[in-house]
Amino acid sequence: CRKRKSVRGCVVGPDLAVMHLVVAKKGEGEIPGLTDDQRPRRLGPKRASHIRKLFGLEKQDDVRKFVVRRETAKKKKAPKIQRLVTPAMLQRKRYYRSQVRKRMVLGKKLKEEYTKRLSEFRQEQKEARAAEVAKKKRDTK
């Protein structure tokens, strides 16, 4: 059985080494090492829509120009932007949809062929049964 780290609305035990807390409301005094210094965020957003939101961009603006880059020893680094609409992605989407449509058309065609063949088979079975019944009638007379 795992040990409960904290319970909502209760005082937690003194045996815990680390607690994850969020400052909900700041009081009048500063907490040393926590609220007395302002440190900027190390990394910027990675998702395209979050970059747009941060810089207030329109949909047609190029997000790649606004990526937050960071300095390393030799070069600048930028994250790979996720959910970026590219021509290759749109082409892939078009291709996938065309494949789905092709499969639907093929399935419809195969179903028509199957129903046609099934009706022919049923007709043959009916004729064979009728011939068998007629033969039995002839033999009994």
Order of alpha helices (4+ residues) and beta strands (2+ residues): alpha-beta-beta-alpha
